[in-house]
Amino acid sequence: MPIRFANSNLTDLTKVEQDQFSSFWKAWRLLDEKYVTAASTTIQDKIWGSIGGLAGSYKDPYTVFFPPVEDKMFKEDISGDFEGVGMEIGIKNKQLQVVSPLKGSPADNAGVKSGDFILKIDDKSTVDMAVDQAVKLIRGPKGSVVKITFLPQGASKTVDRSITRDKISIPTIETSTKGNGIFVIRLFSFTAQSPDLFRNALREFVLSGKEKLILDLRGNPGGYLDAAWDMASWFLPAGKIVVNEDFGNKESPKIYRSKGYDIFNNNLKMLILVDGGSASASEILAGALAENSKAKLVGTKTFGKGSVQELVPITSDTSLKITIARWLTPNGHNLSQSGLDPDYPVEITEENTKNGRDPVMEKAVELLSK
């Protein structure tokens, strides 16, 4: 998910009347006086819990308070240095769902698929569980085991998987070729290094002499907005809209326009592969190129994660992650509401994926070979 970092310069924008706050202090006193056992909860714990409840009152699974332990874990995650099972998770219809397992991760090797619902973690129900709480339960030291109960999309029976945690290495990009002059770039994530790696892959494409390009964004849960913005600029003239950042009524929208690298002419034949694991920055890039008529989308509907969070430090070891905006495609489509629909939908069945077949890639090769 796109994340911004900010300095803590919060001001009191809302004046809360004293009598409105009296119920909070009444509850505080009553818990101190009447709780059945001697409280091991410290005053600091109560303050952290209160801030967490305040963040939760916004009913947004991506607006979360991180007390010290969780703050450390989250910062390790976004730096790419962590141990766990290697899968991005989100919320769909108030239920935890796998956005995408990372290629070659323990989750991927265990058979976890994009779209799988997560019902239990170590026999703990995930009903009303926040994403960050689930991440905390799934994370753990290399070599330890976590048991997760999944409900695959379209299935009626749950599947229990015991997954051994490992050191997670986030893959970025790989290239390959197909027949009929087709070059394939598969992008697994949008990291700080992705723009340079993508530029090198495009150079490899140009030097290969191939004339048709497939950009594979399946299973790519996103990452840095700046990476998607930079990549789109290789295909769009200067000034063309890549994405709109909508702040609601807080401030005027911010428009990200192509930087104008635009090294390919209109004769480039290009398809983008997407699925339910394509989210956030993947949807920004795919939406920008599709709506600017540079590429068609092939595959299945994308995840629909089109919000941006700002990470604000509260203390030296705690932070608040706040959803500050929604991403809109150049034509104004709200990615958070429904994701992107492919121009060429491909049904995925047990039959057409037998023996390692890839019906989405097959469809793309067929289209480009005509």
C-alpha positions as CSV (number, residue, x, y, z in Angstrom):
1,M,0.0,0.0,0.0
2,P,1.3,3.5,-0.6
3,I,2.7,4.9,2.6
4,R,3.8,8.4,3.4
5,F,5.9,9.5,6.4
6,A,5.2,12.7,8.3
7,N,6.6,14.6,11.2
8,S,4.4,14.8,14.3
9,N,3.0,18.3,14.3
10,L,-0.6,17.5,15.3
11,T,-2.7,20.4,16.6
12,D,-6.0,20.3,18.5
13,L,-8.4,21.0,15.6
14,T,-11.5,19.9,17.5
15,K,-12.5,21.4,20.8
16,V,-14.1,18.8,23.0
17,E,-16.4,20.1,25.7
18,Q,-15.5,19.1,29.2
19,D,-18.9,17.4,29.8
20,Q,-18.5,15.4,26.6
21,F,-15.3,14.0,28.0
22,S,-16.7,13.3,31.5
23,S,-17.9,9.9,30.4
24,F,-14.4,8.8,29.5
25,W,-13.0,9.7,32.9
26,K,-16.0,8.1,34.6
27,A,-15.3,4.8,32.8
28,W,-11.6,5.1,33.7
29,R,-12.4,5.5,37.4
30,L,-15.0,2.7,37.4
31,L,-12.5,0.3,35.9
32,D,-9.9,1.2,38.5
33,E,-12.4,0.8,41.4
34,K,-14.4,-2.3,40.3
35,Y,-12.3,-4.5,38.0
36,V,-12.3,-8.0,39.6
37,T,-8.6,-8.5,40.0
38,A,-5.6,-6.3,40.8
39,A,-5.0,-4.5,37.6
40,S,-1.7,-5.2,35.8
41,T,-2.6,-2.6,33.3
42,T,-0.4,0.5,33.6
43,I,-1.5,4.1,33.0
44,Q,0.5,4.0,29.8
45,D,-1.3,0.9,28.6
46,K,-4.6,2.6,29.2
47,I,-3.5,5.6,27.1
48,W,-2.3,3.4,24.3
49,G,-5.6,1.5,24.4
50,S,-7.6,4.7,24.3
51,I,-5.7,6.0,21.3
52,G,-6.2,2.6,19.6
53,G,-10.0,2.8,20.3
54,L,-10.1,6.3,18.9
55,A,-8.5,5.2,15.6
56,G,-10.8,2.2,15.5
57,S,-13.9,4.4,15.8
58,Y,-13.3,5.6,12.2
59,K,-14.2,2.1,11.0
60,D,-11.3,2.0,8.5
61,P,-9.2,-1.2,8.6
62,Y,-6.1,0.8,7.5
63,T,-6.3,3.6,10.1
64,V,-4.5,2.1,13.0
65,F,-2.5,3.1,16.1
66,F,0.8,1.3,16.7
67,P,2.0,1.0,20.3
68,P,5.7,0.2,20.8
69,V,5.9,-3.5,19.8
70,E,3.6,-3.1,16.8
71,D,5.3,0.1,15.7
72,K,8.7,-1.7,15.6
73,M,7.1,-4.6,13.6
74,F,5.4,-2.3,11.1
75,K,8.6,-0.4,10.4
76,E,10.5,-3.7,9.9
77,D,7.8,-4.8,7.4
78,I,8.1,-1.7,5.2
79,S,11.9,-1.9,5.3
80,G,11.6,-5.4,3.9
81,D,13.5,-7.0,6.8
82,F,11.1,-9.4,8.6
83,E,10.3,-13.0,9.4
84,G,6.9,-14.5,8.7
85,V,5.0,-16.4,6.0
86,G,5.2,-13.8,3.2
87,M,1.7,-12.8,2.3
88,E,-0.1,-9.4,1.9
89,I,-3.5,-9.3,3.6
90,G,-6.4,-6.9,3.5
91,I,-10.1,-6.5,4.4
92,K,-12.9,-7.3,1.9
93,N,-16.5,-7.1,3.1
94,K,-15.3,-7.0,6.7
95,Q,-13.4,-10.3,6.3
96,L,-9.6,-10.8,6.3
97,Q,-8.5,-11.9,2.8
98,V,-5.2,-12.7,1.2
99,V,-4.2,-10.0,-1.3
100,S,-1.3,-12.0,-2.6
101,P,1.4,-14.4,-1.3
102,L,4.9,-13.3,-2.2
103,K,6.5,-15.5,-4.8
104,G,8.6,-18.3,-3.3
105,S,7.5,-17.4,0.3
106,P,6.3,-20.0,2.8
107,A,2.7,-19.0,2.1
108,D,3.2,-19.4,-1.6
109,N,4.9,-22.8,-1.2
110,A,2.1,-23.9,1.1
111,G,-0.5,-23.3,-1.6
112,V,-2.0,-20.0,-0.3
113,K,-3.8,-18.2,-3.2
114,S,-4.9,-14.6,-3.8
115,G,-8.5,-14.2,-2.6
116,D,-8.3,-16.9,0.1
117,F,-10.3,-15.8,3.2
118,I,-8.6,-16.1,6.6
119,L,-10.9,-17.5,9.2
120,K,-8.6,-18.5,12.0
121,I,-5.0,-17.9,13.1
122,D,-3.7,-20.5,15.5
123,D,-7.4,-21.3,16.3
124,K,-8.2,-17.7,17.1
125,S,-11.2,-16.4,15.1
126,T,-10.5,-13.5,12.8
127,V,-14.1,-12.1,13.1
128,D,-13.8,-8.3,13.5
129,M,-10.0,-8.6,13.6
130,A,-7.9,-5.7,12.2
131,V,-5.3,-6.3,9.5
132,D,-2.5,-5.2,11.8
133,Q,-3.6,-7.5,14.6
134,A,-3.7,-10.4,12.2
135,V,-0.2,-9.5,10.9
136,K,1.1,-9.5,14.5
137,L,-0.3,-13.1,15.0
138,I,1.0,-14.4,11.7
139,R,4.5,-12.9,12.1
140,G,7.1,-14.8,14.2
141,P,10.6,-16.1,14.3
142,K,12.1,-18.2,11.5
143,G,11.5,-21.9,12.0
144,S,8.3,-21.5,14.1
145,V,4.9,-22.7,12.8
146,V,1.6,-20.9,12.5
147,K,-1.6,-22.7,11.7
148,I,-4.1,-20.7,9.6
149,T,-7.6,-21.7,8.5
150,F,-8.4,-20.5,5.0
151,L,-11.6,-20.5,2.9
152,P,-10.6,-20.4,-0.7
153,Q,-12.8,-18.2,-3.0
154,G,-15.7,-20.2,-4.3
155,A,-15.1,-23.1,-2.0
156,S,-17.5,-24.5,0.6
157,K,-14.9,-26.2,2.7
158,T,-12.1,-24.6,4.8
159,V,-8.5,-25.6,4.5
160,D,-6.0,-25.7,7.5
161,R,-2.4,-25.0,6.6
162,S,0.5,-25.2,9.0
163,I,3.1,-22.8,7.6
164,T,6.7,-22.6,8.8
165,R,7.9,-19.0,9.1
166,D,11.1,-17.9,7.4
167,K,13.1,-14.9,6.6
168,I,11.1,-13.0,3.9
169,S,12.9,-11.7,0.8
170,I,10.7,-9.6,-1.3
171,P,11.2,-10.3,-5.1
172,T,11.0,-7.3,-7.4
173,I,11.2,-8.1,-11.2
174,E,12.0,-10.8,-13.7
175,T,12.0,-10.9,-17.6
176,S,11.3,-13.6,-20.1
177,T,10.3,-14.0,-23.8
178,K,7.6,-15.8,-25.7
179,G,7.3,-16.6,-29.4
180,N,5.9,-14.2,-32.0
181,G,8.1,-11.2,-30.8
182,I,6.7,-11.1,-27.3
183,F,8.7,-9.8,-24.3
184,V,7.4,-10.3,-20.7
185,I,8.2,-8.2,-17.7
186,R,6.8,-9.6,-14.4
187,L,6.8,-7.1,-11.5
188,F,6.3,-8.5,-8.0
189,S,6.3,-5.3,-5.9
190,F,6.8,-1.6,-6.0
191,T,9.9,-0.9,-3.9
192,A,12.3,2.0,-3.8
193,Q,14.5,0.1,-6.3
194,S,11.7,-0.8,-8.7
195,P,12.0,2.3,-11.0
196,D,15.7,1.5,-11.7
197,L,15.0,-2.2,-12.2
198,F,12.1,-1.4,-14.5
199,R,14.2,0.9,-16.6
200,N,16.8,-1.8,-17.0
201,A,14.0,-4.3,-18.0
202,L,12.7,-1.9,-20.6
203,R,16.2,-1.4,-22.0
204,E,16.5,-5.2,-22.2
205,F,13.1,-5.3,-24.1
206,V,14.3,-2.6,-26.6
207,L,17.6,-4.4,-27.2
208,S,15.9,-7.8,-27.7
209,G,14.3,-6.6,-30.9
210,K,10.9,-7.7,-29.7
211,E,7.9,-5.5,-30.6
212,K,5.2,-6.7,-28.2
213,L,5.2,-6.3,-24.4
214,I,3.3,-8.1,-21.6
215,L,3.5,-6.5,-18.2
216,D,2.5,-9.0,-15.6
217,L,1.2,-7.5,-12.4
218,R,-0.6,-10.5,-11.1
219,G,-0.1,-11.1,-7.4
220,N,1.5,-7.7,-7.0
221,P,0.1,-6.1,-3.8
222,G,1.6,-2.7,-4.6
223,G,4.1,-0.5,-2.7
224,Y,5.4,3.0,-3.3
225,L,3.3,5.4,-5.3
226,D,6.4,7.1,-6.7
227,A,7.5,3.8,-8.3
228,A,4.2,3.4,-10.2
229,W,4.2,7.1,-11.2
230,D,7.8,6.8,-12.6
231,M,7.0,3.5,-14.5
232,A,3.8,5.0,-16.1
233,S,5.9,7.9,-17.4
234,W,7.9,5.6,-19.8
235,F,4.7,5.2,-21.8
236,L,2.9,8.5,-21.4
237,P,3.6,12.0,-22.9
238,A,4.3,14.7,-20.4
239,G,1.2,16.1,-18.7
240,K,-1.0,13.0,-19.1
241,I,-2.7,12.1,-15.8
242,V,-1.3,9.0,-14.0
243,V,-3.5,9.2,-10.9
244,N,-5.5,11.7,-8.8
245,E,-5.2,11.9,-5.1
246,D,-8.6,12.7,-3.6
247,F,-8.5,14.2,-0.1
248,G,-12.3,14.5,0.2
249,N,-13.3,17.9,1.7
250,K,-9.9,18.3,3.5
251,E,-8.0,19.9,0.7
252,S,-7.9,20.2,-3.1
253,P,-7.0,17.0,-5.1
254,K,-3.5,16.4,-6.1
255,I,-2.8,15.3,-9.7
256,Y,0.2,13.2,-10.6
257,R,1.1,13.7,-14.3
258,S,3.5,11.8,-16.5
259,K,7.1,12.9,-16.3
260,G,7.2,12.5,-20.0
261,Y,9.9,9.9,-20.7
262,D,7.4,8.4,-23.3
263,I,10.0,6.4,-25.3
264,F,7.5,4.2,-27.1
265,N,5.3,5.2,-30.0
266,N,1.7,4.3,-30.6
267,N,2.7,1.2,-32.5
268,L,3.7,-0.6,-29.3
269,K,1.4,-3.5,-28.6
270,M,1.1,-3.9,-24.9
271,L,-1.1,-6.0,-22.5
272,I,-1.2,-5.9,-18.7
273,L,-2.0,-9.0,-16.8
274,V,-4.0,-8.5,-13.5
275,D,-5.9,-10.6,-11.0
276,G,-7.3,-10.4,-7.5
277,G,-3.8,-10.1,-6.1
278,S,-3.1,-6.9,-8.1
279,A,-3.6,-4.0,-5.6
280,S,-2.7,-0.5,-4.7
281,A,0.3,0.7,-6.8
282,S,-0.4,-2.1,-9.3
283,E,-3.9,-0.8,-9.9
284,I,-2.6,2.8,-10.2
285,L,-0.1,1.7,-13.0
286,A,-2.6,-0.5,-14.8
287,G,-5.4,2.1,-14.6
288,A,-3.1,4.8,-15.9
289,L,-2.0,2.9,-18.9
290,A,-5.4,1.4,-19.7
291,E,-7.3,4.7,-19.5
292,N,-4.7,6.5,-21.5
293,S,-5.2,3.9,-24.2
294,K,-1.6,2.5,-23.9
295,A,-2.6,-1.0,-22.9
296,K,-5.5,-3.5,-22.4
297,L,-6.0,-5.5,-19.2
298,V,-6.2,-9.3,-19.3
299,G,-7.1,-11.6,-16.4
300,T,-9.5,-11.2,-13.5
301,K,-10.8,-8.2,-11.4
302,T,-8.2,-6.5,-9.3
303,F,-8.4,-6.3,-5.5
304,G,-9.6,-2.7,-5.0
305,K,-7.1,-1.1,-2.6
306,G,-7.0,2.5,-3.6
307,S,-6.2,4.4,-0.4
308,V,-3.0,6.1,0.9
309,Q,-1.9,6.1,4.5
310,E,0.3,8.6,6.3
311,L,2.5,7.4,9.1
312,V,2.7,10.0,11.9
313,P,4.9,9.5,14.9
314,I,3.1,10.0,18.2
315,T,6.1,9.4,20.5
316,S,9.6,8.1,19.7
317,D,8.3,4.5,19.7
318,T,4.6,4.8,18.7
319,S,2.9,5.9,15.5
320,L,-0.5,6.5,14.0
321,K,-1.2,5.2,10.4
322,I,-4.0,7.3,9.0
323,T,-5.9,7.0,5.7
324,I,-5.6,10.5,4.2
325,A,-6.8,10.1,0.6
326,R,-8.3,7.8,-2.1
327,W,-6.7,7.1,-5.4
328,L,-8.8,7.9,-8.5
329,T,-7.8,6.8,-12.0
330,P,-7.4,9.4,-14.8
331,N,-11.1,9.0,-15.6
332,G,-12.1,9.4,-12.0
333,H,-12.7,5.8,-11.1
334,N,-12.4,5.2,-7.3
335,L,-10.1,2.2,-7.0
336,S,-11.2,1.5,-3.4
337,Q,-14.8,0.9,-4.4
338,S,-14.5,-1.8,-7.1
339,G,-10.9,-2.2,-8.4
340,L,-10.4,-2.6,-12.1
341,D,-12.2,-4.9,-14.6
342,P,-10.1,-6.5,-17.3
343,D,-10.8,-5.7,-20.9
344,Y,-10.3,-9.4,-21.6
345,P,-11.7,-11.4,-18.7
346,V,-10.3,-14.9,-18.3
347,E,-12.1,-17.5,-16.2
348,I,-9.8,-19.5,-13.9
349,T,-10.9,-23.1,-13.3
350,E,-9.4,-26.2,-12.0
351,E,-9.5,-27.7,-15.5
352,N,-7.7,-24.9,-17.3
353,T,-4.9,-24.6,-14.7
354,K,-4.0,-28.3,-14.8
355,N,-0.3,-29.3,-15.3
356,G,0.9,-25.8,-14.6
357,R,-1.1,-24.2,-17.4
358,D,-1.5,-20.4,-17.3
359,P,-4.7,-19.4,-19.0
360,V,-4.2,-15.7,-18.5
361,M,-0.8,-15.7,-20.1
362,E,-2.1,-18.0,-22.9
363,K,-4.9,-15.5,-23.6
364,A,-2.4,-12.6,-23.7
365,V,0.0,-14.5,-26.1
366,E,-3.0,-15.4,-28.3
367,L,-4.1,-11.7,-28.5
368,L,-0.7,-10.4,-29.3
369,S,0.0,-13.1,-31.9
370,K,-3.0,-12.1,-34.0
